[in-house]
């Protein structure tokens, strides 16, 4: 990567900069004529006497001559602005393309960072550098040559024009420029240094904020929030002091610049006025000089701003390059090999001969370790955290560079092999594998996405695809299309997506997650248009559940089924009234109260006023209970339908409601009260008690509401023979609500559903639906055990010859037994601190203090392993 900003600009945008320069030069003659014409208009057309005059071959009187010159002036102004318009667009496009290239290059460097570097830098530092800090660099790149060329050329045109009118005035116009050119860079140099310090401080603040986000549980558990606030406050104070110092120098520069720019007009008015009075200069020339100097200030100001931006952007660019273009970066060819498919290995033997790995300080995480793993070996690397176990596994997987010794894979050094070749034969799972914010399926097939696998049908030939590819080529970005199919079925040993899902279900069963997948599948939402056969089975299961409910009194006491002519006391009043839910699963049924279509339907059904009265009762109760909670205001979030911020608002609405006889409520107030009423679950909340007559009114309202919403895509209407997409699979099968007045109803319903689903052969289909479960940010909706096992499935799906994992099976001997059985004939290297897991493997390598202290069967190393663990425990205790 180019260390110089202008080296980077010239290397990657030389052609664009030449075009910008050519367009800039074209504008100069036009600009000069826009300065010259006003003098002709004043001296020849307005003050001139020898008429008619010849104008482009036509004889013209004074007024036509004046109008003609004015139109020429207008045409030149338009032409000049057209040139500027296209120039500015071209500059913007060039800058944006270079910014895209720069960000892509920086992200590529992040992918090339060795694992050891991620211990020195955090995401809080890297993210702002790639996003915010280089934004100014991209903007500047478009201006890098255009601004000094255009503004400098414009300045030169103005100066030449002023000198042409009078040499003395020309000298006065430029007399102070040398002083400004000397003083301002001196002041700016200190601003540059302060800016560099501010950038470093901002990065430190970003890192602290990122740490806070990651360490939130520990902060709350240890009550250290005040310490973190004090730490951030101190860093913000440092930032304030730096900003203040920058402001003082920056605005001093502006003060000097503005003052010096105002001196030349003094000479123009005084000396120029004398010259006009004596007749040594025409009045039109003086007017033209004044106009030219007025415009002269703008390009000079732009040049100074450009210089300041240059200093600021250069600092940012150099700082970014220093942080990304590092000496220990993984070679580009190793990540992006051209002939990886042609590289074959004679075997998949791993040989670690006397390797040492730096700990990042003065010591070694591994010291003189020798370990060999031949094809088919099953090896347990036994040791507590900090023993060197994890580092040894990373080195064996080629993910950690050794500082001494020799590490080979298939007879070749790891650093000589492309990642593609290593990944083709080897899978690694750490003790805490990263889970992407995607579905479960997206996470486990991630290992198959090494390159696009498009078919002829997938080939994109639309105009947008061509533009996207052309832009990627211009900016040095990847030419691969992310919208192409990337799942390599051949690598997984299957032919199509259905077979791949079959294999995934088998692997989930292998790692013991099939039951979890089934439960997640029950909570999944399906698009009814995508899986019609599965939808039909769910409707059949719903019918079976209803039949069993009618026959089994115990079941009938657990669930209140939906029926078009019956009221459901375990559902909200909103669901009972609409007999529908919003199509968007993230929206609540009470949000529908603000929909004008729903509000109109409720009024037509004659229940709007009744619902408003219910809502007003709820509001009054909430205000009475929670308006004076004071320090216990957190109770509002747990038990109130109204938030703390909404309490004063509903107090005002209640006052308006009491006066509604004189002045009707607004639609906003009506919707707010109905929204509260919609939240009520009659079987749970006793704030409002519905009479049989009111229940009949709400049931009767379903007809007008459905008539209003039948063509509205924003709602899914309930019907016994229809799949309701916003509801989960479990809710669709039940087609009802668990009784809120029955304790333990949910557990008994789960058992009943499990039996019904198994009998109908739906369990596997529901488990498949569980593959589409969204896991949340970093797998936050999953447990730690589930994340580790999903990481294991990700490693197994590509059928590796060698499987290396760390602590995944600790505490689960059955899982380890299944993996050993499934991995028969393949190489297994397992990191563990669990003796029960270590016993199941043929060879155990015992690690302690970064050294390999024993190797052999568990019986032969057992005493050393146990004694070593006891010693380490004693060290920790002391």
N, C-alpha and C positions, 0 to 999 in steps of 0.2 A: 504494500500500500504506500502511495506517495506520502512522504513526510511533509512536503511543502504544499500549502493550499493551492497556489497557482500551478504547481506541477500536476496536482490532481485535476484541476480545471482544464489545463491545456491538453493533458493526456486523453481525457475522456470527452471533451467537448470542443476540440480544436475547430472542427468544421462549423459548428454552431456559432462559435465566437467570431469566426471570420465573416459569416453571413451578417451577424449583428453589427460588426464594424463597417461592412459595406453599406448597410441600410443607414447607419449613422452618417457616413460621409455624404450620402445622397441628400440628406436633409440640410446640409450646410448652405449650398447656393440658394435654396428656397428661403432659408432663414435670413440670409443677407438681404435678399430682395424685399422681405417684409419689413426690414429696417430702412431700406433706401426709398421705398415707395411713399411713406408718409412725408418725406422731405420734398419729393416731387409734387405731391398733392398740395402741400402748403405753399411752396415757392412757385411752381409752374401753373397749377390749376386755380388756386385761390388768389395768390398775389400776382400771378403772371398777367401780361398785357398783350403780347403779340398773338392775337387770335385771328382766324382759326389756326389750330395746330394740327400737324400730321400725327395720326394715331393708328399705327399698324396699317398705313396706306390710306386712311380715311381722313378727310378734312373735317375737323370738329370745332364747334364754338366752345366757349368757356364752360358752360354747364354740362353739355354732353361729354366734354373732355374730363371734367371732374368726376362725373358718374362712371365713365369708362375706367379711370384709374382706380376708383373705389372698388369696382367689381373685380379688377385684376388683383387688388390687394386682398379682397375677400377670397378669391380663388386660391391665392397663395397660402392664406391662412388655413383654408380647408385642406389643401394638399399637404401642408406641413403637419397638420393634426392627423391626417390619414397615415402618413409615414410613421408618426409617433404611435398611433394605435397599433399598427402591425408590428412595430418594433417592440412595444411593451408586451404584446401577446407572445411574441417569439421569445422574448427574454423570460417571461413567466414559465412558458412550456419548457425551455431549456433548463431553467433552475429546478423545476419540479422533477424533470427526468434525472438530473444529477442528484437530487435529494433522494429519489427512489433508489438510484444506483448505490449511493453512500449507505443508506439504511440496509439495503440488501447485503452489501459487503460486510457491514458491522455484524449483522445477524449471522452471516456465514462464519465470521471469526468466532462468535460465541459458540457455534457448533464445533469449532476446531479447538476450543479451549481444552486442555487436559483436565482431568478431574481434580488434580491438585490445585488448579487455579480457582476453582469454585469455592475453595476454602478461604481464599484471600479476598474475593469480591462477592458481593451479594446482588440479588435481583434489584434491590433498592438503588444500587449504583448504576447497574447496566441499563435498566429500563429508561430512566430520564436521558441518558446519553444517546440512546438510539432514537428516542421520540422527540423530546422537547429541545435538547441542546443542539441537535443538528438541524433543527427547523430554520434557524437564522442562517446557518451555513448554506442551505438550499436556496433561500431567498437571495443571499448575496451572490451565489454563483452566477445567477442570471444577470446580475448587475456588475460582475467583476470587471469586465472589459467594456461593457456598454456604457456604464455610467461615466468613468473617466474619459472615454472617447467622446461620448455625446455631450456631456456637460463641459468638458475641457474644450471641445471643438466649438460649442456654442459660445463659451467665454471668449475664445480667440476671435470668433466672428464679430462679437460685440466690440472688442478692443480694436480690431482692425477698422471697423466702421467709425469708431470715435476718433481714432488717429487720422482717418481720412478727412474728417470734418475740421479738426484742429489738433496739431501735434501736442500743444501744451495741455489741452484738456485730456488727451489720451494719456499723457504722462501722469496727470493728476489722478486719473481713474485707476491706474495700476501702481501708484506710488506706495501704497500701504500693503500690497500683497506680499512683498518679501518679508516684512515684519510679521505678518500673520503666519506665513509659511514657516517661520523660524520658531515663534513663541508657542503656537498651538500644538505642534508635535511634542514639545517639551512637556507641556501639561498633560497631553494625552498618554505619554509613556507611563506616568504614575497611575492613570486610570486603568491602563492595561493590567498592571500588576495587581491592583485592587480587584479587578474583575476576575482574574485567575483565582485569587483567594476566595472570592465570593462563590465561584463555581464549586470549589472544593468543599466549602461549608454547606452549600445546598445539597451536595451529594451525601454528606454526612447526615444531614437532616432526613433525606430520603431513606437512608439506610436505617436510621433510628425508627422512622415510621413503619418501614417494612418489618423490622424486628418486633415492634409493638403488635402489629397485626398477627404475626406468627406466634408471639409469646403471650397472647391475651389470656389464656387459661392460667399461666404461671403468674402473670401480673395480678390477676384477681385473687388467686389462691394465696399469694404472699402479701397482698395489700401494699404493693409498691407503686401504685398509680401516682402518688405525690412525688416520688423520686423521679419517675419518668417525665412528669410535667415540669419539674425543676430543671432536669437535664435539657429538655426541649426549649424551655424558656431561655436558658443560657445560650444555646446555639442560635436562637432567634435574635438574642441581643447582639451576638457577634455579627450576625447578618445585618442587623440594623446599623451597627457602627461602620461596617464596610460600605453599606449603601449610602450612609451620610457622607463619608469621605468621597465616594464617587460623585454624589450630587454636587458637593462643593466645587470640585475641580471641573466637572462637566458644565455646570452653569457659569463658572468663571470663564471657561472657554467661550460660551455663548455670549457672555457680557462683553468680552474683549472683541469678539468678532462683530457683534452688532454695532459697538461704538466706532470701530475702525471703518465699518461700512458706511457710517453716516457722515464721515468727514469729507469725502470727495464732493458731495453735492454743495458744500460750502464754497468750494473753489468754482464749481460750475456756475452757481448763481452770481458770485461776485466777479470773477474774471470773465466768465462768458458774457455776463450782462454788459460789462465794460466794452468787450469786443463788438457786441451787437450795436451798442450806442455809437461807437466810433465808426461802424460800418465795415469792420474787418471780418465780420461773420454774419451770415444771414440769420434771421429770426427762425426760419424753418430748420436750419442746421442745429441751432441751439435746442429747439424743441426735440429734434430727433436724437441729439446727444443725451438729453435728460431722459427720454423714453428708453434709450438703449441702456443707460446706466441703471435705470430702475430695474430693467430685466437682467442686468449684469449681476446683480446681487444674488439672484436665484441660482444660477449655475455654480457660482462660487460657494454658496451655502451647501448645495448638493455635493460638491467636491469635498468639502470639509466633513459633511456627514458620511460620505463614502469612506473617507480616510478613517473616521472613528469606527465605522462598521467593520472596515478591514482589520483594524487592530483587535476589535472584540471577537470577530469571527475567526481570525487566525489563532487566537488563544484557544477558542473552543475546539477548532479543528485539530490543533496540535495535541491538546489534552486528550481528545477522543482517540486519536491515533496511538498515543502513548499507552492507553489503556487496552486497546484492542489488538494492535499489531505487535504481539509479544513474541519473544524469541522461542518460547517453548510450545508455540501453537502446533497443532497436528498438521502435517503436510496436506496441502490441498489435494494432492493425488491420492492420498490415503482415503479421503472421504468421497472423492469423485473420480474413481478410476475409470479409464477408458476401455481397458481390456480385462476387467475382473472375471468375466465369464470364461476366459481362456486359461485362467490360473487354476491348476488342479494340484491337490496335495497328495503325496504318496500314502499318507496315513493321517490320523487325527490325534497323534500322541502329543501330550503336553509335557515339556521338560523345563523345569525350573532349576537351574544349576547355580548355587551359591548366590542367590539374588538378595539384594538389599534395596529397601525403599525408604526414601526420606519421609520424615514425619512432618516436614514443613518448617522445623526448627533446626536445632543443632544435632538432634538425635535421629534414630532410624525407627520407623514403624515395623520394618522387617530387617533382620540382620543375618546374612549368610544362611539362607534357607534353601534347601535342595529337596525337590519333590517331583516325582514323575507320575503321570497318569496315562496308561496305555488304553487302547480301545477296549471297552467293556469293563474297566475297573470301576469299583464302587468305593469311594474314599470319603471318610468323614474327617473334616478339619475341626478338631475339638478344642475349645478354649472359650474363656469368658470374654466379654467385651473389653477391648483394649489389649488383648493378648497378641494381636497381630493376625487374628483369624480372618477378619474382614479384608484386610489389605492383601493377604495371601490369595484369597478368592478373587479379588479384583485383578491382581497380577496374573492369575491363572486364566482369567477371562480376557486378558489383553487390554483392560480398561485403566490400569495403573502402570505408568512407565517406571521401569526399574532403574535405579541409579548405579547399581553395580551387579555383576554377575551376568548370566545369560538366560533369557526366557524365549523358548521357541514353541511353535505350533506347527506340527507336520513337518518338522525339520527346518523351518524358516523362522527368523526372528519376528516377533510380533510387529515391531516398528517397520518392517519391510512388507508386511501384508496389508492390503486394503481392508477396511472394515467390512466390505461386502463379502469377502472371502471368509473372514472369521465368523461373521454373523450367519453365513450359510450353514455352518457346522455346529455352532455353539450358541446356547442361550444362557443368560444370566438373570437371576432374580435377587435383588437386595432384600435386606430385612424390612425395608419400608419402600416398596416400589411405588413410583409415582402413578397416580390415576388421573387421567385427563377428564376435563369437564365434558363428558360425552355419555353415551349409553354404555351399558355393560358390554354389548356386542362390539361397539366401536373401540373399546379399550382392549378387548382380547384379540381382535383381528388386526390391531395396530402393528403387530409383528410381521404381518403379511404385506405391509404397505412400503416395500423397499423401492418399487418402481412401478410406473403405470402399466396396466395390462389392457389397453383398449382393443376392442374388436373393430372390424370394418364398420359395423353398425354404429359404434360409439364415436367414430371419427367426426370431429366437429368441423364443418365447412361453412358455418354462418359468418356473416361479416364481422360480428363482434369478436368471434374467436380469432379471426385473422388480425383484427386491430390489436387484440390483447397480445398475440404472439409477436407482432411487429414492434409494439412498445417494449415488450420484454427483451427483444433483441437489441433495441436502441439503448436500453439502460443496463445491459449486462445481467439481467435477471434470468431466472430459470425459465426455460422454454417448455417445461413440462406443464401439462394442464391438470390442475388439482381436481377438476370436475370429471376427469376420466376415471374409469374403474381402476383402483389400486390394489385390490385384494388378489393376491397371487394364489389361486386355487390349487395350482400344481404343487406349490410349496407345501400346502396343507394336505395334499394327497386326496383332493376331492375334485369334482367336475363342475359343480354349480353351487349357488348360494344355499339351496335347500340341503344339499349334502354337507356343506360347511356347517350349517346350524346343527345337523345331526352329530357331527364330530364335536362341536362345542358342547352340546348337551352331555355327550359321553365324557368329555374332559371335566365338566363341572361335577359330574357324578364321581369321577375319579378323585377330585380334590375335596369332595364332601360339601359342595355348595348347591347340590340339586334342590334340596329342601328350601334353601334361602331363595333360589331362583324362582321356585314355585310361588313363595309368598310375595316376592316382588312382582311376579306376573299377575297375581290377583289385584295388586294395586296399580297396575299399568292401565293406560288409556290407549285404545286402538282406534284407528281410522276405519270406519265401517265400510268404506269403499275399497280398501286394500286387501282385506282378507275375508271375502264373503263366505267361504266354506267354514271358517272358524266362527264367524258371527252366527251362522245357522246353528252350530253346535251349542253356542252360549244361549241362544233362544230356546233350544231344546232342553238345556239344563234348567233354565228358568221355569219352563213348564213342569219339569219333574219336581223342582223345589216347591212349586205351588201345589202340586198334587200331594206331595208328602206332608206339606203343611196342613192340608185339609184333612188328611188321614191321621196325623200324629198330633195329639193335643199338646204334648210337650213342645214340639216345634212351633206350633201356632202361638205359644206363649212367649217365644223368643223373638219373633220378627213380625212387624206389621207390614204386610205387603201393600203395594200400591194397587188401587182399584179406582177406576174412573168415577164411580159413584159413592166412594167412601172417603172419610176424613182420616188422615194418618196422624195420630197424636205424637208420634216419635219423630216427625219431620217438622221443619220450620213452617210457619204460616205462609212464607213466600213460596215454598215448594208446593204446599197444599193449594194455594190460590192459583199459581201459574200452571201447576201440573206440568212443569218444565224447569229446565235449568239453562243458564247461559252456555253457549257453545264453547266458549273459552274456559277451560277447566280452572284457570287462575282467577276467574271472576266469581264473586259470590252472588247468590240468588237475590240478596237485598240490594245489590247494585242496580238491579232491574227497575227499582222504584224511581230512579232518575231518568228512565227512558220515557220520552214523551208518548211513544206508541203504547207502552204498557199503562202509563198513567191515563191515557184516553180510554183504553179498554176497561180499566177499573171503574172509571166514572160511568161508562156506558152500562156496566154490570151493576151499578148502584151500590158498590161497596167501598168506594173511595173514602167517603166521610167516616164510615165505621172504622176503617183502617187508620185514618188520621187520629180518631179518638183513642184507639189502642196505642198508637205511637206516642200521643201526648201523655197518656198514663204512664208509659214506660219512661219517658223523659222526666216527668215529675218525680217518679220513684228514684231514678238514678241521681237526680239533683239532690233530693232529700237525703239519700244515703251517702253520697260521695262529695258534695260540695265543700264540706268542712273536714276532709280527711287530713289536710296538712301534710305532716311528714310521712303519713301512711298513704300518700297518693299512688304508690305502686299498686295498691289494691284495686284501683280503677282498671288497670290493664288486665287484671285477673278475673274480675267479677262484673265489670260494667259494660254496657253496650255503647257507652259514650266515652271518648277519650278525654283526658284532662283539658286539652285545648278546646274541645267542643262543648264543654259544660257551660261557659258563658254564652256561647252562641245559642244553645238550646234554651237557656233562661230567657233570652230575648224572643225566641220563637214561641215559647209558652205564653209570654205576655201578649204577643200578637194573636195567639190562638184564643185567649180569653176575650179578646176584642173582635173576634172574627165575625160576630153578628153585625157590627158596624162596618167593618172593612174586611172583605174576603182575604184568605191567606194567598200568598204568592205560590206559583207552581214549585218554586224551590223549597219553601217551607212544607208544602204538602208532600213532596217527594222525600224530604228528610224524615217526617213523621211516619210515613208509610214504610220507609226503609227500616226504622226501628221496629215497627210491627212485624215486618217480614222476618226479623231475626228470632222471634219468639218460637220456642218449641213447647207447645201446650202441655205435653206430658212431663216436662222438666221445669219450666218456668211458671210460677204461680202469680206473676205480676198481674196478668190478665186471665180471667177464667171465661172461656168461650161457652156460650149457651148452645143447646142443640140447634136453635134457630140460626144463630150466627154461623155455625158449622155448615148448615144447609146453604146459606147465602154464599159462603166461600166456595163450596162445591159447585154451586150453580154458576159462579163466575167463570169457571173453567171454559165454558162454551164460548162466550164473547172474547175471552183472552186468546184462546186457540184460533179463533177466526181472525183475530188481528195479527197473530204471530205465525200463521201457517206458512207464509212465504218469506218469513224473516230468517235469514241465515244466522242471526246472532243468538238464536235460541234452539234448543233441542226439546221437542215436545214428548211427553211420556205417552207410551202406548204399549199394551201388553205384548204385542207381536213385533216390536221395533227395538233395535239396538240403539241405546242412547250413548253416543260417542263421548260426551264430557264426563260420564260416570266411569268409574273403574270397572274392570272385569268382574270383580267380586260384587259390586253394587248392581251390575247388570244381571248377574245370575240371581241374586237375592230378589231384585226388583222390589225393594222395600227397605225398611230401617230397623236396625236392632232395637228392641224395646228398651226405652230409657228407664223404665220402672222395674227392670229385672236385673239383679246383680249377676255377674258372671255370664251374661248373655253372649258376649263376644267370643269367649273361649268355647262355649258349647256350639256356637254357630260355626266356628272354624272347624271343629271336629265333624259336624254334620256336612259341611261343604266338602271337606276332604273325602269323606266316604262317597258323596254324590259324584264328585268330579272323577274319582277313581273308577267308579262303576260305569260312568259314561265315556271313559277313555279320554278325558280332557286334560289330564295332569300334564302330559308332555306338551300339549299345545299351549297351556298356560305358562309352562316353564319357558317355552320359546318366546312368549310375549314378555317374560321377565328379562330377556336379552335386550329389550328396548327401554329398560328402566334407566332414567337419567340419574347419574351418580352424584351430581353436584360438583362444586369447585373442589379440585384435588380429592375427589371421592368422599366428600364430607358427609354424604348420606349413607355411607357404608361404615362398618366397624373396621378396626385395624386388622382383625383376622380375615375378614372378607376381602380387604384390599390386598393382603399378601397372597391369598389364594387366587384372586383374579390375575395378579401378576404371574403366578405360577401357570395358570391356563394360557396366558399370553406367551409364555416361554415354550410351552408344550405344543401349541397349535402349529408351529412351523416344523415339527418333527426333527429336533436337533440331534446330532450324533453325540453331543456332550451337553449335559445339563448341570449348571452350577447355581446353587442357591444358598442363601444365608439366613438361618433362623426361621425359615418359613414353616417347618414342621415341628419346631420345638413345642413340647407339651402335647403332641398328637402322634403317638406311636402308630396308630392305625393308618393315618395319612402317609407316614413314611413307608409303612409296609406296602401300601398300594403303589406308591411311586417306585419303590424298588422292584416290585413285581412287573409293573408296566415298563420299567426301564431296563429289563433284562436284555443284554446284548448291546446296550448303550453305556456310555461313560457317565458316571454320577460323581460329582464332587459337592459334598454337602457341608456347609458350615453350621455348627451347632454347639450349644452349651448344655444340651440335655443328654445325659448318659444313656437314657432309654432309646434315643434316636441313634446315637453313635454305635450302640450294640448291633444294630441291624445291618451295618455295612461291613464289608470284608476287611477293609483297612482303615485304621484310625491314626491320623497325624495330630499329635498333641502340641498345641502352641502355648508358649508362655513368654511374656515380656519380649515379644517380637522374634522369638527363636523357636525352631522346631526341636522339641526336647525328646520326642519319642515317636516311633512309627511301627505299626504292626496291628495284629488283631486286638480286639478290645480286652481280651483276657490278659494279653501280654503288656498292655499299656495302662490297664485300669488303675493300678496303684499309683503310678506316676500322675495320671490325670486327676485322681481324687486328691492326692497330696498337694498337687499344684493349685487346685481350686481352694483347698484349705489355707494354703499360704497366702493366696491372693485375698481371701476373705479376712485373714488376720491383718494384712497390710491395710485394707480398707478400714477395719475397725480401729487400728491404731492411728 
